[in-house]
Amino acid sequence: MHSFRIEGGHRLKGELIPQGAKNEALQILCAVLLTKEPVTIHNIPDIVDVNKLIDLLKAMGVAVEKLGAGSYRFQASQVNLEFFLDPEFKRMGGGLRGSVMVVGPSLARFGRGYIPSPGGDKIGRRRLDTHFIGFEKLGALITYDSRDGFYRAEAKRLKGCYMLLDEASVTGTANIIMAAVLAEGRTTIFNAACEPYIQQLCSMLVRMGARISGIGSNLLHIDGVSELGGTEHRMLPDMIEIGSFIGLAAMTRSEITIKDVGYEHLGVIPEVFRRLGIAVERRGDDIHIPQQEQYEITRFIDGSNMIIADAPWPGFTPDLLSIVLVTATQAKGSVLIHQKMFESRLFFTDKLIEMGAQITLCDPHRALVIGHDFELPLRAIRMTSPDIRAGVALLIAALSAEGTSTIDNIEQIRRGYQDIEGRLNAIGARIAVV
């Protein structure tokens, strides 16, 4: 196991280029199973979760060719369906939550898809009901073996239908879309997630020959086709990493330019950071964060304290609440952070409190942050990364703190952030891997 040793208190200056979007990659890569023709994908992030999924596709028989940095060609013309029953599939799929995304395309094209209970962040209940209820509505038979922890979805032929999703699950919507594009007849999905990553998946499938209307809304109509062809696709920049860099610049009082952010796909993210008092300047498709000696949290129009909460798109993404929380610890003013989706995601605040942050954890979903306005800098400690987003929030806290901090279990951070220490060191950070 490796750790980061971070010497805090240094201001950074320079440019950062965001990686390809992790959450998009986990959908797009599985979509290659829908066709026997080649699919070329660019801007794939070199991170643990994505590399594990590529290895899983290889083990399933997908031909994978690396064309260059972040660019791969995939061809699923000889998929080995018997690998679903191999113990190695359980080992590989069980260590990666994104592996559930192979079920939809496998079910659509081959009539069956299996998946072991998937791993991932331990941030609370993350049920798979939306995925499997959707498959059932399309005509699949779903079984779960509690002894070996395997989900099985099987159907001779999927048939389109109307479905109202019980929640606007991003991965659930993506999985159902990939199943429906090869189903017989029309599928209508209401309360569909409409994140940019879902839009990207739909646009890619349309280029492959799928018939999808309503892209970008929560009402999708999908007319099934008999087969799909190959295509070429480029992933969006990772909006979570972009938000992380905005928070990093504010906390370290640094001047940072984030390049090629795909600004039109960021939704309310820039505005939420502006509510914290951070100067987020758009320059073409770049974001510039000037050096600020302080930033003040705004209030609502009636003078009440700011509340920042997550919500389905186009609301604020839950993946950035950890970043907003840590950034608020050195703001001027107070803010209530309301994490609605995952009951364990705010538990990392105990480390920030140990560093000197003034945070009251009201319950598993709400934390009140009283900013220090840089009058009381955070102090260095040793801590452990509990999940991807909390890990980066702790890294940001350590970079702003006085002294040298250590973060253990950095494999969690590397699951979602590509060479984070190398890129930050290049603009003045002091992070060593030990």
Residue, then its C-alpha position, 0 to 999 in steps of 0.5 A: m500500500h502506498s501513501f502520499r506525504i504532502e508538504g502543505g502551505h505552498r501556493l500553486k501556479g500554472e495550467l491543469i488539463p482535466q482527464g477524460a471523464k471517469n463516469e462516462a468511461l464506465q458506460i462508453l467502454c461497456a457499449v462496445l459489447l453491443t457490436k461486432e464492429p470496431v469502436t475507437i474511443h479517445n480521451i480515456p483516463d488512465i485510472v485504476d477503475v477504468n483500467k480494471l474495466i478494460d482488463l475485464l473486457k479483454a478477459m471476456g474476449v474483446a480485442v483491445e488495441k492501444l492506439g496512443a495515450g488515452s486512445y483505444r480500439f475495441q472489437a467485440s466480435q468474439v466474446n466468450l460468454e462462458f467466461f461469465l461462469d468462470p471464477e476469474f470473472k467473479r474476481m475481476g467483476g466483484g472488485l469494480r462497481g462499474s462492472v455492472m454496466v456489462v449486463g445491459p449490452s450483454l443481455a441485449r446482444f447475447g441474451r444473458g448477462y451475469i455480474p457478481s455483487p460489485g465493489g467500489d466506494k463504501i459510501g452507503r447503500r448503492r442498490l442495483d434495483t433500478h437496473f434489474i427492474g428495468f431489465e425485467k420490464l424489457g422481458a428478462l428473467i432476473t435471479y440472484d444467488s445469495r450463496d455465490g453473490f451472482y446476479r443473472a439476467e437472461a432473455k431470448r429476446l427483449k421487448g420494448c415497453y414503457m417504464l417509469l424509473d423509481e429513481a433517476s439513476v445514472t448507471g441504471t439509465a445507461n444500462i437500460i438504454m444499452a439493453a433497449v437499443l437492440a430490443e424489439g419495438r419501442t422503449t420509453i423511459f420516463n424519469a431517466a437520468c439526463e447527465p452529460y455522460i448519458q447524453q454522450l452515451c446516447s449520441m455515440l449509440v445513435r452514431m452506431g445506428a441506434r434510434i433514440s429521441g429525447i436526448g438531454s431530457n428525462l423522457l427517452h424514446i428508443d426504437g430497437v434495431s437489429e444490430l449496431g455498427g462501429t463508431e469513433h467517440r471522444m469522452l468529455p473532460d471530467m467535471i468532477e476533476i474540474g470542480s476539484f481543481i477549482g476548490l484546490a485553487a481557492m484553498t491554496r490561494s493559488e492562480i490556476t487555469i484549467k484548460d479545455v473544460g467543456y464549459e457548456h457541459l458543466g451545468v451549475i458547477p461553476e456557479v456553486f463555487r461562485r456561491l462560496g465566493i470563488a472567482v471562477e472566470r470563463r476564458g473561452d473553453d478554459i476556467h481561470i481561478p485568480q489568486q484570492e486572499q479570501y473568499e466569502i460565502t454568499r447568503f440567500i436573498d433573505g439573508s439566511n445562511m447558504i445551503i448547498a445540496d446535491a440533486p439529479w442533473p441538472g442539479f449539483t452532482p453529489d460527487l463534488l459535495s466533498i470538495v465544496l465542504v473542504t473548500a468552505t472550511q477556509a471561506k468567510g461565513s458558513v454553509l450547510i452541506h446537505q448530502k441527500m444520496f449516500e449516508s456515509r459520504l460525510f463521515f470523512t469530516d472527522k479528519l477535517i475536524e482533527m485538522g482544526a476545521q470547524i464542522t458540525l456533523c448534524d446527521p449522516h446527511r448534513a454538515l454545518v461548516i463555519g469557515h476560518d477565513f484563513e485566520l486559523p490554518l488547518r494543521a497537518i495530520r496522518m489520515t486514510s482515504p475512505d473513498i475517491r472523492a473524500g480522498v481528494a478532498l483530504l488531499i486539498a486540505a493537506l495542501s493548504a495545511e501547515g506542516t507535512s501530512t500523510i494520506d494512506n490508502i491512496e489507491q482509492i484516490r488513484r481509482g478516479y484521478q490520473d497521476i494526480e501527484g505528478r500533475l499537481n507537483a508540476i505547478g508547485a505542489r510538494i507531494a511524495v509517494v511513500 
